[in-house]
Amino acid sequence: MLNNLNVLKSPGIRPIKQVELYTKWWTLIPDVNDREETCPRPSDEIIESVKKQKNSKAAAKAAAKKRKIG
């Protein structure tokens, strides 16, 4: 009955959390070796995609505020 067990793949960390861990917390980890293991640098593609998401969200908020005021 338990012969057909499958190992589940770890979902990992969302891209925005990867960037946040690296940018905000990397310097607070005391040992350099522990830094690389705990908060590895995300790839350039992930960093750029998070920047684009944040910029588009900020632009949408600014547009909504402008419509509300004007």
mmCIF file of the N, C-alpha and C atoms, coordinates in Angstrom:
data_MODEL
# 
_entry.id   MODEL 
# 
loop_
_atom_site.group_PDB 
_atom_site.id 
_atom_site.type_symbol 
_atom_site.label_atom_id 
_atom_site.label_alt_id 
_atom_site.label_comp_id 
_atom_site.label_asym_id 
_atom_site.label_entity_id 
_atom_site.label_seq_id 
_atom_site.pdbx_PDB_ins_code 
_atom_site.Cartn_x 
_atom_site.Cartn_y 
_atom_site.Cartn_z 
_atom_site.occupancy 
_atom_site.B_iso_or_equiv 
_atom_site.pdbx_formal_charge 
_atom_site.auth_seq_id 
_atom_site.auth_comp_id 
_atom_site.auth_asym_id 
_atom_site.auth_atom_id 
_atom_site.pdbx_PDB_model_num 
ATOM 1   N N  . MET A 1 1  ? 0.816  -1.194 0.000   1.00 0.00 ? 1  MET A N  1 
ATOM 2   C CA . MET A 1 1  ? 0.000  0.000  0.000   1.00 0.00 ? 1  MET A CA 1 
ATOM 3   C C  . MET A 1 1  ? 0.860  1.259  0.000   1.00 0.00 ? 1  MET A C  1 
ATOM 4   N N  . LEU A 1 2  ? 1.968  1.303  0.700   1.00 0.00 ? 2  LEU A N  1 
ATOM 5   C CA . LEU A 1 2  ? 2.831  2.478  0.768   1.00 0.00 ? 2  LEU A CA 1 
ATOM 6   C C  . LEU A 1 2  ? 4.016  2.373  -0.188  1.00 0.00 ? 2  LEU A C  1 
ATOM 7   N N  . ASN A 1 3  ? 3.961  1.495  -1.168  1.00 0.00 ? 3  ASN A N  1 
ATOM 8   C CA . ASN A 1 3  ? 5.073  1.295  -2.086  1.00 0.00 ? 3  ASN A CA 1 
ATOM 9   C C  . ASN A 1 3  ? 5.201  2.398  -3.124  1.00 0.00 ? 3  ASN A C  1 
ATOM 10  N N  . ASN A 1 4  ? 4.163  3.131  -3.412  1.00 0.00 ? 4  ASN A N  1 
ATOM 11  C CA . ASN A 1 4  ? 4.163  4.137  -4.472  1.00 0.00 ? 4  ASN A CA 1 
ATOM 12  C C  . ASN A 1 4  ? 4.327  5.552  -3.929  1.00 0.00 ? 4  ASN A C  1 
ATOM 13  N N  . LEU A 1 5  ? 5.266  5.762  -3.025  1.00 0.00 ? 5  LEU A N  1 
ATOM 14  C CA . LEU A 1 5  ? 5.486  7.094  -2.460  1.00 0.00 ? 5  LEU A CA 1 
ATOM 15  C C  . LEU A 1 5  ? 6.371  7.916  -3.396  1.00 0.00 ? 5  LEU A C  1 
ATOM 16  N N  . ASN A 1 6  ? 6.015  9.153  -3.583  1.00 0.00 ? 6  ASN A N  1 
ATOM 17  C CA . ASN A 1 6  ? 6.799  10.070 -4.409  1.00 0.00 ? 6  ASN A CA 1 
ATOM 18  C C  . ASN A 1 6  ? 7.398  11.154 -3.521  1.00 0.00 ? 6  ASN A C  1 
ATOM 19  N N  . VAL A 1 7  ? 8.599  11.552 -3.859  1.00 0.00 ? 7  VAL A N  1 
ATOM 20  C CA . VAL A 1 7  ? 9.245  12.643 -3.142  1.00 0.00 ? 7  VAL A CA 1 
ATOM 21  C C  . VAL A 1 7  ? 8.740  13.952 -3.741  1.00 0.00 ? 7  VAL A C  1 
ATOM 22  N N  . LEU A 1 8  ? 8.277  14.845 -2.886  1.00 0.00 ? 8  LEU A N  1 
ATOM 23  C CA . LEU A 1 8  ? 7.771  16.127 -3.350  1.00 0.00 ? 8  LEU A CA 1 
ATOM 24  C C  . LEU A 1 8  ? 8.915  17.098 -3.550  1.00 0.00 ? 8  LEU A C  1 
ATOM 25  N N  . LYS A 1 9  ? 8.804  17.913 -4.584  1.00 0.00 ? 9  LYS A N  1 
ATOM 26  C CA . LYS A 1 9  ? 9.814  18.927 -4.860  1.00 0.00 ? 9  LYS A CA 1 
ATOM 27  C C  . LYS A 1 9  ? 9.543  20.149 -3.989  1.00 0.00 ? 9  LYS A C  1 
ATOM 28  N N  . SER A 1 10 ? 10.586 20.696 -3.424  1.00 0.00 ? 10 SER A N  1 
ATOM 29  C CA . SER A 1 10 ? 10.465 21.885 -2.588  1.00 0.00 ? 10 SER A CA 1 
ATOM 30  C C  . SER A 1 10 ? 10.027 23.073 -3.450  1.00 0.00 ? 10 SER A C  1 
ATOM 31  N N  . PRO A 1 11 ? 9.056  23.860 -2.989  1.00 0.00 ? 11 PRO A N  1 
ATOM 32  C CA . PRO A 1 11 ? 8.588  24.976 -3.800  1.00 0.00 ? 11 PRO A CA 1 
ATOM 33  C C  . PRO A 1 11 ? 9.587  26.123 -3.891  1.00 0.00 ? 11 PRO A C  1 
ATOM 34  N N  . GLY A 1 12 ? 10.516 26.219 -2.952  1.00 0.00 ? 12 GLY A N  1 
ATOM 35  C CA . GLY A 1 12 ? 11.492 27.298 -2.988  1.00 0.00 ? 12 GLY A CA 1 
ATOM 36  C C  . GLY A 1 12 ? 10.926 28.599 -2.450  1.00 0.00 ? 12 GLY A C  1 
ATOM 37  N N  . ILE A 1 13 ? 11.667 29.661 -2.656  1.00 0.00 ? 13 ILE A N  1 
ATOM 38  C CA . ILE A 1 13 ? 11.285 30.984 -2.160  1.00 0.00 ? 13 ILE A CA 1 
ATOM 39  C C  . ILE A 1 13 ? 10.851 31.843 -3.343  1.00 0.00 ? 13 ILE A C  1 
ATOM 40  N N  . ARG A 1 14 ? 9.793  32.628 -3.147  1.00 0.00 ? 14 ARG A N  1 
ATOM 41  C CA . ARG A 1 14 ? 9.322  33.522 -4.204  1.00 0.00 ? 14 ARG A CA 1 
ATOM 42  C C  . ARG A 1 14 ? 10.417 34.516 -4.569  1.00 0.00 ? 14 ARG A C  1 
ATOM 43  N N  . PRO A 1 15 ? 10.453 34.947 -5.821  1.00 0.00 ? 15 PRO A N  1 
ATOM 44  C CA . PRO A 1 15 ? 11.520 35.857 -6.267  1.00 0.00 ? 15 PRO A CA 1 
ATOM 45  C C  . PRO A 1 15 ? 11.631 37.129 -5.435  1.00 0.00 ? 15 PRO A C  1 
ATOM 46  N N  . ILE A 1 16 ? 10.512 37.719 -5.053  1.00 0.00 ? 16 ILE A N  1 
ATOM 47  C CA . ILE A 1 16 ? 10.574 38.958 -4.284  1.00 0.00 ? 16 ILE A CA 1 
ATOM 48  C C  . ILE A 1 16 ? 11.236 38.729 -2.927  1.00 0.00 ? 16 ILE A C  1 
ATOM 49  N N  . LYS A 1 17 ? 11.026 37.571 -2.327  1.00 0.00 ? 17 LYS A N  1 
ATOM 50  C CA . LYS A 1 17 ? 11.663 37.247 -1.053  1.00 0.00 ? 17 LYS A CA 1 
ATOM 51  C C  . LYS A 1 17 ? 13.143 36.977 -1.232  1.00 0.00 ? 17 LYS A C  1 
ATOM 52  N N  . GLN A 1 18 ? 13.541 36.373 -2.349  1.00 0.00 ? 18 GLN A N  1 
ATOM 53  C CA . GLN A 1 18 ? 14.958 36.149 -2.620  1.00 0.00 ? 18 GLN A CA 1 
ATOM 54  C C  . GLN A 1 18 ? 15.702 37.478 -2.669  1.00 0.00 ? 18 GLN A C  1 
ATOM 55  N N  . VAL A 1 19 ? 15.132 38.432 -3.389  1.00 0.00 ? 19 VAL A N  1 
ATOM 56  C CA . VAL A 1 19 ? 15.769 39.742 -3.530  1.00 0.00 ? 19 VAL A CA 1 
ATOM 57  C C  . VAL A 1 19 ? 15.780 40.467 -2.190  1.00 0.00 ? 19 VAL A C  1 
ATOM 58  N N  . GLU A 1 20 ? 14.691 40.386 -1.457  1.00 0.00 ? 20 GLU A N  1 
ATOM 59  C CA . GLU A 1 20 ? 14.610 41.054 -0.159  1.00 0.00 ? 20 GLU A CA 1 
ATOM 60  C C  . GLU A 1 20 ? 15.624 40.474 0.825   1.00 0.00 ? 20 GLU A C  1 
ATOM 61  N N  . LEU A 1 21 ? 15.743 39.154 0.882   1.00 0.00 ? 21 LEU A N  1 
ATOM 62  C CA . LEU A 1 21 ? 16.726 38.538 1.766   1.00 0.00 ? 21 LEU A CA 1 
ATOM 63  C C  . LEU A 1 21 ? 18.130 39.008 1.421   1.00 0.00 ? 21 LEU A C  1 
ATOM 64  N N  . TYR A 1 22 ? 18.433 39.056 0.142   1.00 0.00 ? 22 TYR A N  1 
ATOM 65  C CA . TYR A 1 22 ? 19.779 39.439 -0.271  1.00 0.00 ? 22 TYR A CA 1 
ATOM 66  C C  . TYR A 1 22 ? 20.056 40.917 0.012   1.00 0.00 ? 22 TYR A C  1 
ATOM 67  N N  . THR A 1 23 ? 19.117 41.793 -0.351  1.00 0.00 ? 23 THR A N  1 
ATOM 68  C CA . THR A 1 23 ? 19.375 43.229 -0.221  1.00 0.00 ? 23 THR A CA 1 
ATOM 69  C C  . THR A 1 23 ? 19.284 43.731 1.215   1.00 0.00 ? 23 THR A C  1 
ATOM 70  N N  . LYS A 1 24 ? 18.358 43.219 2.000   1.00 0.00 ? 24 LYS A N  1 
ATOM 71  C CA . LYS A 1 24 ? 18.146 43.765 3.336   1.00 0.00 ? 24 LYS A CA 1 
ATOM 72  C C  . LYS A 1 24 ? 18.900 43.024 4.438   1.00 0.00 ? 24 LYS A C  1 
ATOM 73  N N  . TRP A 1 25 ? 19.075 41.735 4.316   1.00 0.00 ? 25 TRP A N  1 
ATOM 74  C CA . TRP A 1 25 ? 19.577 40.950 5.427   1.00 0.00 ? 25 TRP A CA 1 
ATOM 75  C C  . TRP A 1 25 ? 20.973 40.389 5.229   1.00 0.00 ? 25 TRP A C  1 
ATOM 76  N N  . TRP A 1 26 ? 21.496 40.428 4.018   1.00 0.00 ? 26 TRP A N  1 
ATOM 77  C CA . TRP A 1 26 ? 22.786 39.814 3.714   1.00 0.00 ? 26 TRP A CA 1 
ATOM 78  C C  . TRP A 1 26 ? 23.901 40.371 4.589   1.00 0.00 ? 26 TRP A C  1 
ATOM 79  N N  . THR A 1 27 ? 23.912 41.678 4.795   1.00 0.00 ? 27 THR A N  1 
ATOM 80  C CA . THR A 1 27 ? 24.986 42.303 5.562   1.00 0.00 ? 27 THR A CA 1 
ATOM 81  C C  . THR A 1 27 ? 24.895 42.027 7.065   1.00 0.00 ? 27 THR A C  1 
ATOM 82  N N  . LEU A 1 28 ? 23.749 41.608 7.547   1.00 0.00 ? 28 LEU A N  1 
ATOM 83  C CA . LEU A 1 28 ? 23.568 41.364 8.978   1.00 0.00 ? 28 LEU A CA 1 
ATOM 84  C C  . LEU A 1 28 ? 24.029 39.979 9.416   1.00 0.00 ? 28 LEU A C  1 
ATOM 85  N N  . ILE A 1 29 ? 24.308 39.091 8.466   1.00 0.00 ? 29 ILE A N  1 
ATOM 86  C CA . ILE A 1 29 ? 24.782 37.754 8.799   1.00 0.00 ? 29 ILE A CA 1 
ATOM 87  C C  . ILE A 1 29 ? 26.299 37.838 8.986   1.00 0.00 ? 29 ILE A C  1 
ATOM 88  N N  . PRO A 1 30 ? 26.816 37.428 10.154  1.00 0.00 ? 30 PRO A N  1 
ATOM 89  C CA . PRO A 1 30 ? 28.208 37.709 10.486  1.00 0.00 ? 30 PRO A CA 1 
ATOM 90  C C  . PRO A 1 30 ? 29.268 36.992 9.646   1.00 0.00 ? 30 PRO A C  1 
ATOM 91  N N  . ASP A 1 31 ? 29.097 35.754 9.341   1.00 0.00 ? 31 ASP A N  1 
ATOM 92  C CA . ASP A 1 31 ? 30.143 34.995 8.645   1.00 0.00 ? 31 ASP A CA 1 
ATOM 93  C C  . ASP A 1 31 ? 29.877 34.968 7.146   1.00 0.00 ? 31 ASP A C  1 
ATOM 94  N N  . VAL A 1 32 ? 30.909 35.199 6.360   1.00 0.00 ? 32 VAL A N  1 
ATOM 95  C CA . VAL A 1 32 ? 30.762 35.264 4.907   1.00 0.00 ? 32 VAL A CA 1 
ATOM 96  C C  . VAL A 1 32 ? 30.264 33.936 4.342   1.00 0.00 ? 32 VAL A C  1 
ATOM 97  N N  . ASN A 1 33 ? 30.747 32.824 4.853   1.00 0.00 ? 33 ASN A N  1 
ATOM 98  C CA . ASN A 1 33 ? 30.301 31.515 4.361   1.00 0.00 ? 33 ASN A CA 1 
ATOM 99  C C  . ASN A 1 33 ? 28.822 31.295 4.650   1.00 0.00 ? 33 ASN A C  1 
ATOM 100 N N  . ASP A 1 34 ? 28.371 31.734 5.814   1.00 0.00 ? 34 ASP A N  1 
ATOM 101 C CA . ASP A 1 34 ? 26.958 31.591 6.158   1.00 0.00 ? 34 ASP A CA 1 
ATOM 102 C C  . ASP A 1 34 ? 26.084 32.501 5.294   1.00 0.00 ? 34 ASP A C  1 
ATOM 103 N N  . ARG A 1 35 ? 26.615 33.646 4.900   1.00 0.00 ? 35 ARG A N  1 
ATOM 104 C CA . ARG A 1 35 ? 25.858 34.570 4.056   1.00 0.00 ? 35 ARG A CA 1 
ATOM 105 C C  . ARG A 1 35 ? 25.494 33.906 2.735   1.00 0.00 ? 35 ARG A C  1 
ATOM 106 N N  . GLU A 1 36 ? 26.475 33.280 2.111   1.00 0.00 ? 36 GLU A N  1 
ATOM 107 C CA . GLU A 1 36 ? 26.242 32.666 0.804   1.00 0.00 ? 36 GLU A CA 1 
ATOM 108 C C  . GLU A 1 36 ? 25.234 31.535 0.886   1.00 0.00 ? 36 GLU A C  1 
ATOM 109 N N  . GLU A 1 37 ? 25.220 30.826 1.999   1.00 0.00 ? 37 GLU A N  1 
ATOM 110 C CA . GLU A 1 37 ? 24.284 29.715 2.145   1.00 0.00 ? 37 GLU A CA 1 
ATOM 111 C C  . GLU A 1 37 ? 22.886 30.206 2.510   1.00 0.00 ? 37 GLU A C  1 
ATOM 112 N N  . THR A 1 38 ? 22.817 31.191 3.402   1.00 0.00 ? 38 THR A N  1 
ATOM 113 C CA . THR A 1 38 ? 21.529 31.678 3.893   1.00 0.00 ? 38 THR A CA 1 
ATOM 114 C C  . THR A 1 38 ? 20.841 32.601 2.901   1.00 0.00 ? 38 THR A C  1 
ATOM 115 N N  . CYS A 1 39 ? 21.564 33.543 2.349   1.00 0.00 ? 39 CYS A N  1 
ATOM 116 C CA . CYS A 1 39 ? 21.002 34.537 1.433   1.00 0.00 ? 39 CYS A CA 1 
ATOM 117 C C  . CYS A 1 39 ? 21.819 34.608 0.144   1.00 0.00 ? 39 CYS A C  1 
ATOM 118 N N  . PRO A 1 40 ? 21.751 33.598 -0.697  1.00 0.00 ? 40 PRO A N  1 
ATOM 119 C CA . PRO A 1 40 ? 22.540 33.660 -1.932  1.00 0.00 ? 40 PRO A CA 1 
ATOM 120 C C  . PRO A 1 40 ? 22.027 34.769 -2.847  1.00 0.00 ? 40 PRO A C  1 
ATOM 121 N N  . ARG A 1 41 ? 22.920 35.317 -3.670  1.00 0.00 ? 41 ARG A N  1 
ATOM 122 C CA . ARG A 1 41 ? 22.537 36.383 -4.591  1.00 0.00 ? 41 ARG A CA 1 
ATOM 123 C C  . ARG A 1 41 ? 21.622 35.804 -5.671  1.00 0.00 ? 41 ARG A C  1 
ATOM 124 N N  . PRO A 1 42 ? 20.432 36.394 -5.852  1.00 0.00 ? 42 PRO A N  1 
ATOM 125 C CA . PRO A 1 42 ? 19.546 35.932 -6.920  1.00 0.00 ? 42 PRO A CA 1 
ATOM 126 C C  . PRO A 1 42 ? 20.138 36.258 -8.288  1.00 0.00 ? 42 PRO A C  1 
ATOM 127 N N  . SER A 1 43 ? 19.669 35.575 -9.300  1.00 0.00 ? 43 SER A N  1 
ATOM 128 C CA . SER A 1 43 ? 20.168 35.834 -10.649 1.00 0.00 ? 43 SER A CA 1 
ATOM 129 C C  . SER A 1 43 ? 19.730 37.235 -11.096 1.00 0.00 ? 43 SER A C  1 
ATOM 130 N N  . ASP A 1 44 ? 20.425 37.761 -12.087 1.00 0.00 ? 44 ASP A N  1 
ATOM 131 C CA . ASP A 1 44 ? 20.106 39.098 -12.601 1.00 0.00 ? 44 ASP A CA 1 
ATOM 132 C C  . ASP A 1 44 ? 18.683 39.158 -13.159 1.00 0.00 ? 44 ASP A C  1 
ATOM 133 N N  . GLU A 1 45 ? 18.228 38.065 -13.744 1.00 0.00 ? 45 GLU A N  1 
ATOM 134 C CA . GLU A 1 45 ? 16.864 38.034 -14.298 1.00 0.00 ? 45 GLU A CA 1 
ATOM 135 C C  . GLU A 1 45 ? 15.821 38.190 -13.193 1.00 0.00 ? 45 GLU A C  1 
ATOM 136 N N  . ILE A 1 46 ? 16.055 37.536 -12.069 1.00 0.00 ? 46 ILE A N  1 
ATOM 137 C CA . ILE A 1 46 ? 15.108 37.634 -10.953 1.00 0.00 ? 46 ILE A CA 1 
ATOM 138 C C  . ILE A 1 46 ? 15.111 39.052 -10.390 1.00 0.00 ? 46 ILE A C  1 
ATOM 139 N N  . ILE A 1 47 ? 16.286 39.636 -10.227 1.00 0.00 ? 47 ILE A N  1 
ATOM 140 C CA . ILE A 1 47 ? 16.380 41.002 -9.706  1.00 0.00 ? 47 ILE A CA 1 
ATOM 141 C C  . ILE A 1 47 ? 15.666 41.980 -10.635 1.00 0.00 ? 47 ILE A C  1 
ATOM 142 N N  . GLU A 1 48 ? 15.873 41.855 -11.934 1.00 0.00 ? 48 GLU A N  1 
ATOM 143 C CA . GLU A 1 48 ? 15.221 42.746 -12.901 1.00 0.00 ? 48 GLU A CA 1 
ATOM 144 C C  . GLU A 1 48 ? 13.705 42.566 -12.898 1.00 0.00 ? 48 GLU A C  1 
ATOM 145 N N  . SER A 1 49 ? 13.226 41.329 -12.796 1.00 0.00 ? 49 SER A N  1 
ATOM 146 C CA . SER A 1 49 ? 11.780 41.106 -12.805 1.00 0.00 ? 49 SER A CA 1 
ATOM 147 C C  . SER A 1 49 ? 11.127 41.707 -11.561 1.00 0.00 ? 49 SER A C  1 
ATOM 148 N N  . VAL A 1 50 ? 11.804 41.617 -10.411 1.00 0.00 ? 50 VAL A N  1 
ATOM 149 C CA . VAL A 1 50 ? 11.263 42.206 -9.183  1.00 0.00 ? 50 VAL A CA 1 
ATOM 150 C C  . VAL A 1 50 ? 11.258 43.724 -9.289  1.00 0.00 ? 50 VAL A C  1 
ATOM 151 N N  . LYS A 1 51 ? 12.313 44.309 -9.870  1.00 0.00 ? 51 LYS A N  1 
ATOM 152 C CA . LYS A 1 51 ? 12.349 45.764 -10.075 1.00 0.00 ? 51 LYS A CA 1 
ATOM 153 C C  . LYS A 1 51 ? 11.195 46.211 -10.961 1.00 0.00 ? 51 LYS A C  1 
ATOM 154 N N  . LYS A 1 52 ? 10.952 45.474 -12.047 1.00 0.00 ? 52 LYS A N  1 
ATOM 155 C CA . LYS A 1 52 ? 9.855  45.827 -12.952 1.00 0.00 ? 52 LYS A CA 1 
ATOM 156 C C  . LYS A 1 52 ? 8.513  45.737 -12.251 1.00 0.00 ? 52 LYS A C  1 
ATOM 157 N N  . GLN A 1 53 ? 8.322  44.699 -11.437 1.00 0.00 ? 53 GLN A N  1 
ATOM 158 C CA . GLN A 1 53 ? 7.068  44.560 -10.693 1.00 0.00 ? 53 GLN A CA 1 
ATOM 159 C C  . GLN A 1 53 ? 6.866  45.728 -9.744  1.00 0.00 ? 53 GLN A C  1 
ATOM 160 N N  . LYS A 1 54 ? 7.914  46.096 -9.014  1.00 0.00 ? 54 LYS A N  1 
ATOM 161 C CA . LYS A 1 54 ? 7.806  47.201 -8.062  1.00 0.00 ? 54 LYS A CA 1 
ATOM 162 C C  . LYS A 1 54 ? 7.541  48.521 -8.777  1.00 0.00 ? 54 LYS A C  1 
ATOM 163 N N  . ASN A 1 55 ? 8.230  48.744 -9.906  1.00 0.00 ? 55 ASN A N  1 
ATOM 164 C CA . ASN A 1 55 ? 8.026  49.979 -10.658 1.00 0.00 ? 55 ASN A CA 1 
ATOM 165 C C  . ASN A 1 55 ? 6.614  50.069 -11.223 1.00 0.00 ? 55 ASN A C  1 
ATOM 166 N N  . SER A 1 56 ? 6.090  48.969 -11.746 1.00 0.00 ? 56 SER A N  1 
ATOM 167 C CA . SER A 1 56 ? 4.742  49.003 -12.305 1.00 0.00 ? 56 SER A CA 1 
ATOM 168 C C  . SER A 1 56 ? 3.703  49.193 -11.203 1.00 0.00 ? 56 SER A C  1 
ATOM 169 N N  . LYS A 1 57 ? 3.948  48.601 -10.043 1.00 0.00 ? 57 LYS A N  1 
ATOM 170 C CA . LYS A 1 57 ? 3.027  48.775 -8.918  1.00 0.00 ? 57 LYS A CA 1 
ATOM 171 C C  . LYS A 1 57 ? 3.032  50.227 -8.438  1.00 0.00 ? 57 LYS A C  1 
ATOM 172 N N  . ALA A 1 58 ? 4.224  50.831 -8.363  1.00 0.00 ? 58 ALA A N  1 
ATOM 173 C CA . ALA A 1 58 ? 4.327  52.227 -7.941  1.00 0.00 ? 58 ALA A CA 1 
ATOM 174 C C  . ALA A 1 58 ? 3.666  53.149 -8.958  1.00 0.00 ? 58 ALA A C  1 
ATOM 175 N N  . ALA A 1 59 ? 3.829  52.846 -10.243 1.00 0.00 ? 59 ALA A N  1 
ATOM 176 C CA . ALA A 1 59 ? 3.202  53.663 -11.282 1.00 0.00 ? 59 ALA A CA 1 
ATOM 177 C C  . ALA A 1 59 ? 1.686  53.549 -11.213 1.00 0.00 ? 59 ALA A C  1 
ATOM 178 N N  . ALA A 1 60 ? 1.180  52.360 -10.950 1.00 0.00 ? 60 ALA A N  1 
ATOM 179 C CA . ALA A 1 60 ? -0.273 52.176 -10.839 1.00 0.00 ? 60 ALA A CA 1 
ATOM 180 C C  . ALA A 1 60 ? -0.826 52.933 -9.636  1.00 0.00 ? 60 ALA A C  1 
ATOM 181 N N  . LYS A 1 61 ? -0.094 52.909 -8.521  1.00 0.00 ? 61 LYS A N  1 
ATOM 182 C CA . LYS A 1 61 ? -0.530 53.669 -7.337  1.00 0.00 ? 61 LYS A CA 1 
ATOM 183 C C  . LYS A 1 61 ? -0.545 55.161 -7.617  1.00 0.00 ? 61 LYS A C  1 
ATOM 184 N N  . ALA A 1 62 ? 0.496  55.656 -8.309  1.00 0.00 ? 62 ALA A N  1 
ATOM 185 C CA . ALA A 1 62 ? 0.573  57.081 -8.617  1.00 0.00 ? 62 ALA A CA 1 
ATOM 186 C C  . ALA A 1 62 ? -0.559 57.486 -9.550  1.00 0.00 ? 62 ALA A C  1 
ATOM 187 N N  . ALA A 1 63 ? -0.867 56.641 -10.529 1.00 0.00 ? 63 ALA A N  1 
ATOM 188 C CA . ALA A 1 63 ? -1.955 56.946 -11.459 1.00 0.00 ? 63 ALA A CA 1 
ATOM 189 C C  . ALA A 1 63 ? -3.295 56.947 -10.727 1.00 0.00 ? 63 ALA A C  1 
ATOM 190 N N  . ALA A 1 64 ? -3.500 56.020 -9.829  1.00 0.00 ? 64 ALA A N  1 
ATOM 191 C CA . ALA A 1 64 ? -4.745 55.969 -9.070  1.00 0.00 ? 64 ALA A CA 1 
ATOM 192 C C  . ALA A 1 64 ? -4.886 57.191 -8.176  1.00 0.00 ? 64 ALA A C  1 
ATOM 193 N N  . LYS A 1 65 ? -3.783 57.605 -7.563  1.00 0.00 ? 65 LYS A N  1 
ATOM 194 C CA . LYS A 1 65 ? -3.816 58.791 -6.713  1.00 0.00 ? 65 LYS A CA 1 
ATOM 195 C C  . LYS A 1 65 ? -4.097 60.042 -7.541  1.00 0.00 ? 65 LYS A C  1 
ATOM 196 N N  . LYS A 1 66 ? -3.516 60.109 -8.734  1.00 0.00 ? 66 LYS A N  1 
ATOM 197 C CA . LYS A 1 66 ? -3.739 61.262 -9.603  1.00 0.00 ? 66 LYS A CA 1 
ATOM 198 C C  . LYS A 1 66 ? -5.203 61.337 -10.044 1.00 0.00 ? 66 LYS A C  1 
ATOM 199 N N  . ARG A 1 67 ? -5.781 60.171 -10.369 1.00 0.00 ? 67 ARG A N  1 
ATOM 200 C CA . ARG A 1 67 ? -7.211 60.147 -10.760 1.00 0.00 ? 67 ARG A CA 1 
ATOM 201 C C  . ARG A 1 67 ? -8.099 60.537 -9.612  1.00 0.00 ? 67 ARG A C  1 
ATOM 202 N N  . LYS A 1 68 ? -7.719 60.133 -8.387  1.00 0.00 ? 68 LYS A N  1 
ATOM 203 C CA . LYS A 1 68 ? -8.526 60.435 -7.213  1.00 0.00 ? 68 LYS A CA 1 
ATOM 204 C C  . LYS A 1 68 ? -8.496 61.929 -6.898  1.00 0.00 ? 68 LYS A C  1 
ATOM 205 N N  . ILE A 1 69 ? -7.328 62.551 -7.038  1.00 0.00 ? 69 ILE A N  1 
ATOM 206 C CA . ILE A 1 69 ? -7.181 63.973 -6.732  1.00 0.00 ? 69 ILE A CA 1 
ATOM 207 C C  . ILE A 1 69 ? -7.783 64.832 -7.838  1.00 0.00 ? 69 ILE A C  1 
ATOM 208 N N  . GLY A 1 70 ? -7.447 64.503 -9.080  1.00 0.00 ? 70 GLY A N  1 
ATOM 209 C CA . GLY A 1 70 ? -7.853 65.359 -10.192 1.00 0.00 ? 70 GLY A CA 1 
ATOM 210 C C  . GLY A 1 70 ? -9.093 64.918 -10.808 1.00 0.00 ? 70 GLY A C  1 
# 
